[in-house]
Amino acid sequence: MAFATNFIFFVSVFQNNLFRALAIAAIVGLIMVVMTREDAFPAGDRQPKMIWAAILGGSAFAMILPLPILSWVGAVATGVYWFDVRPQLRSIINGEYNY
């Protein structure tokens, strides 16, 4: 019984720290979106700049809140930006159109 309680506590602490780290990643992504050129988003066939700023800002806010479902949605949205949108925008801005 004590093992199960300790394990659940460990998972809870790990999850909270994970969401804090991802909230920081969302804030850094928000700063990068604000600094990115406006025309790169339509060139990459992505949502406009302000939409991505709202998504990342909302994601950071959702991951700070202790609501499990919203935290996971925010984590997924942050991952989509970092692993799909940002590499494509960076290649467009650098002139590499092989994405």
Backbone as CSV, one residue per row, in Angstrom:
resi,resn,N_x,N_y,N_z,CA_x,CA_y,CA_z,C_x,C_y,C_z
1,MET,0.824,-1.192,0.000,0.000,0.000,0.000,0.866,1.254,0.000
2,ALA,1.944,1.249,0.776,2.816,2.406,0.851,3.525,2.632,-0.483
3,PHE,3.866,1.536,-1.192,4.515,1.665,-2.493,3.601,2.367,-3.480
4,ALA,2.335,1.982,-3.505,1.376,2.590,-4.427,1.187,4.072,-4.120
5,THR,1.121,4.412,-2.856,0.961,5.810,-2.469,2.188,6.627,-2.868
6,ASN,3.371,6.076,-2.630,4.602,6.771,-3.010,4.714,6.913,-4.523
7,PHE,4.307,5.882,-5.248,4.367,5.922,-6.705,3.425,6.988,-7.256
8,ILE,2.216,7.048,-6.740,1.254,8.052,-7.192,1.765,9.457,-6.881
9,PHE,2.353,9.641,-5.709,2.917,10.935,-5.354,4.054,11.309,-6.305
10,PHE,4.921,10.350,-6.621,6.034,10.598,-7.539,5.518,10.989,-8.921
11,VAL,4.526,10.282,-9.421,3.961,10.587,-10.743,3.329,11.975,-10.741
12,SER,2.646,12.326,-9.676,2.010,13.636,-9.576,3.056,14.757,-9.587
13,VAL,4.109,14.597,-8.825,5.171,15.611,-8.786,5.857,15.707,-10.148
14,PHE,6.128,14.564,-10.775,6.754,14.548,-12.091,5.873,15.259,-13.117
15,GLN,4.587,14.979,-13.089,3.660,15.586,-14.037,3.598,17.102,-13.837
16,ASN,3.545,17.560,-12.589,3.512,19.000,-12.333,4.779,19.687,-12.829
17,ASN,5.921,19.077,-12.588,7.176,19.657,-13.060,7.271,19.631,-14.584
18,LEU,6.746,18.579,-15.188,6.727,18.488,-16.649,5.890,19.614,-17.240
19,PHE,4.727,19.852,-16.681,3.872,20.912,-17.197,4.475,22.290,-16.961
20,ARG,5.193,22.473,-15.878,5.888,23.748,-15.659,6.957,23.966,-16.720
21,ALA,7.715,22.926,-17.018,8.749,23.036,-18.049,8.122,23.299,-19.422
22,LEU,7.020,22.644,-19.715,6.346,22.868,-20.991,5.705,24.249,-21.061
23,ALA,5.271,24.782,-19.921,4.743,26.147,-19.898,5.852,27.137,-20.239
24,ILE,7.050,26.883,-19.747,8.190,27.740,-20.093,8.492,27.620,-21.587
25,ALA,8.405,26.413,-22.133,8.628,26.222,-23.570,7.563,26.960,-24.380
26,ALA,6.328,26.984,-23.894,5.262,27.708,-24.587,5.516,29.212,-24.547
27,ILE,6.014,29.718,-23.428,6.310,31.151,-23.320,7.467,31.523,-24.244
28,VAL,8.489,30.688,-24.297,9.609,30.934,-25.213,9.116,30.880,-26.659
29,GLY,8.241,29.920,-26.970,7.656,29.845,-28.306,6.830,31.074,-28.636
30,LEU,6.103,31.587,-27.647,5.318,32.808,-27.840,6.235,33.982,-28.182
31,ILE,7.349,34.090,-27.495,8.314,35.154,-27.790,8.870,34.991,-29.204
32,MET,9.135,33.749,-29.600,9.655,33.505,-30.946,8.616,33.838,-32.011
33,VAL,7.349,33.527,-31.729,6.288,33.858,-32.680,6.197,35.368,-32.856
34,VAL,6.260,36.092,-31.758,6.167,37.551,-31.836,7.332,38.131,-32.634
35,MET,8.495,37.506,-32.562,9.673,38.009,-33.270,9.752,37.522,-34.724
36,THR,8.914,36.588,-35.118,8.942,36.030,-36.475,8.211,36.968,-37.442
37,ARG,8.683,36.995,-38.659,8.050,37.836,-39.684,6.611,37.413,-39.921
38,GLU,5.772,38.396,-40.182,4.337,38.155,-40.384,4.060,37.316,-41.626
39,ASP,4.827,37.526,-42.691,4.553,36.847,-43.953,5.070,35.409,-43.999
40,ALA,5.806,34.973,-42.999,6.316,33.599,-42.998,5.192,32.592,-42.742
41,PHE,4.194,32.977,-41.986,3.116,32.047,-41.654,2.255,31.693,-42.868
42,PRO,1.770,32.676,-43.646,1.032,32.284,-44.852,1.914,31.578,-45.880
43,ALA,3.202,31.932,-45.937,4.110,31.271,-46.879,4.267,29.797,-46.536
44,GLY,4.197,29.469,-45.253,4.291,28.085,-44.821,2.947,27.396,-44.739
45,ASP,1.889,28.072,-45.205,0.533,27.540,-45.169,0.116,27.192,-43.736
46,ARG,0.377,28.130,-42.822,0.050,27.971,-41.403,-0.950,29.030,-40.990
47,GLN,-1.482,28.867,-39.792,-2.372,29.878,-39.237,-1.607,31.192,-39.092
48,PRO,-2.322,32.327,-39.062,-1.625,33.617,-38.930,-0.844,33.738,-37.623
49,LYS,0.022,34.721,-37.605,0.927,34.948,-36.484,0.172,35.139,-35.175
50,MET,-0.874,35.932,-35.176,-1.612,36.218,-33.937,-2.366,34.985,-33.430
51,ILE,-2.782,34.122,-34.321,-3.438,32.871,-33.897,-2.443,32.004,-33.143
52,TRP,-1.226,31.878,-33.675,-0.213,31.072,-32.983,0.213,31.714,-31.675
53,ALA,0.232,33.050,-31.636,0.550,33.724,-30.377,-0.535,33.417,-29.337
54,ALA,-1.786,33.437,-29.751,-2.885,33.126,-28.828,-2.844,31.658,-28.393
55,ILE,-2.536,30.768,-29.323,-2.464,29.337,-28.986,-1.376,29.090,-27.950
56,LEU,-0.202,29.647,-28.163,0.911,29.412,-27.237,0.693,30.124,-25.903
57,GLY,0.125,31.325,-25.929,-0.182,32.010,-24.678,-1.238,31.269,-23.874
58,GLY,-2.273,30.795,-24.562,-3.299,30.002,-23.890,-2.761,28.676,-23.387
59,SER,-1.846,28.091,-24.140,-1.240,26.831,-23.714,-0.419,27.010,-22.449
60,ALA,0.353,28.088,-22.389,1.148,28.350,-21.195,0.237,28.561,-19.990
61,PHE,-0.829,29.316,-20.180,-1.775,29.552,-19.095,-2.458,28.259,-18.665
62,ALA,-2.821,27.424,-19.639,-3.507,26.163,-19.322,-2.600,25.197,-18.577
63,MET,-1.320,25.205,-18.887,-0.411,24.285,-18.208,-0.049,24.744,-16.804
64,ILE,-0.242,26.019,-16.522,-0.014,26.515,-15.167,-1.191,26.151,-14.261
65,LEU,-2.382,26.111,-14.842,-3.578,25.745,-14.064,-3.542,24.265,-13.690
66,PRO,-4.151,23.894,-12.584,-4.143,22.475,-12.195,-5.277,21.662,-12.824
67,LEU,-5.676,21.987,-14.027,-6.730,21.236,-14.712,-6.098,20.246,-15.676
68,PRO,-6.258,18.955,-15.428,-5.502,17.950,-16.192,-5.761,17.955,-17.694
69,ILE,-7.006,18.055,-18.119,-7.300,17.970,-19.549,-6.728,19.183,-20.294
70,LEU,-6.925,20.371,-19.751,-6.400,21.566,-20.408,-4.878,21.567,-20.446
71,SER,-4.265,21.022,-19.422,-2.798,20.952,-19.407,-2.287,20.065,-20.532
72,TRP,-2.943,18.944,-20.763,-2.516,18.046,-21.838,-2.763,18.671,-23.208
73,VAL,-3.877,19.376,-23.359,-4.153,20.059,-24.628,-3.087,21.123,-24.892
74,GLY,-2.723,21.869,-23.853,-1.672,22.869,-23.988,-0.329,22.253,-24.328
75,ALA,-0.041,21.102,-23.737,1.222,20.419,-24.027,1.270,19.968,-25.487
76,VAL,0.165,19.465,-26.000,0.115,19.024,-27.403,0.272,20.219,-28.338
77,ALA,-0.423,21.324,-28.036,-0.319,22.519,-28.879,1.108,23.062,-28.886
78,THR,1.766,23.038,-27.743,3.155,23.486,-27.666,4.054,22.566,-28.483
79,GLY,3.821,21.279,-28.412,4.599,20.325,-29.203,4.398,20.510,-30.694
80,VAL,3.174,20.797,-31.103,2.904,21.036,-32.525,3.701,22.239,-33.004
81,TYR,3.737,23.284,-32.200,4.522,24.459,-32.611,6.003,24.107,-32.718
82,TRP,6.568,23.503,-31.671,8.010,23.272,-31.641,8.482,22.230,-32.653
83,PHE,7.663,21.216,-32.939,8.134,20.121,-33.789,7.569,20.134,-35.200
84,ASP,6.611,21.035,-35.483,6.052,21.084,-36.831,6.114,22.492,-37.422
85,VAL,5.574,23.457,-36.712,5.474,24.809,-37.250,6.823,25.516,-37.264
86,ARG,7.515,25.522,-36.140,8.783,26.261,-36.038,9.845,25.782,-37.023
87,PRO,10.060,24.468,-37.200,11.073,24.061,-38.198,10.722,24.507,-39.616
88,GLN,9.436,24.473,-39.959,9.052,24.904,-41.304,9.247,26.406,-41.475
89,LEU,8.855,27.182,-40.483,9.042,28.633,-40.581,10.520,28.996,-40.645
90,ARG,11.323,28.321,-39.866,12.761,28.594,-39.874,13.359,28.278,-41.244
91,SER,12.938,27.181,-41.877,13.477,26.855,-43.196,13.006,27.853,-44.249
92,ILE,11.792,28.343,-44.123,11.295,29.357,-45.077,12.068,30.660,-44.905
93,ILE,12.272,31.078,-43.665,12.981,32.329,-43.412,14.440,32.231,-43.861
94,ASN,15.045,31.050,-43.710,16.439,30.856,-44.148,16.568,30.620,-45.644
95,GLY,15.457,30.511,-46.360,15.502,30.312,-47.809,15.639,28.870,-48.232
96,GLU,15.404,27.944,-47.339,15.461,26.510,-47.665,14.036,26.027,-47.887
97,TYR,13.674,25.804,-49.129,12.287,25.445,-49.443,12.110,23.947,-49.634
98,ASN,12.883,23.146,-48.956,12.806,21.694,-49.121,12.002,21.031,-48.019
99,TYR,11.150,21.733,-47.351,10.368,21.171,-46.243,9.306,20.247,-46.755
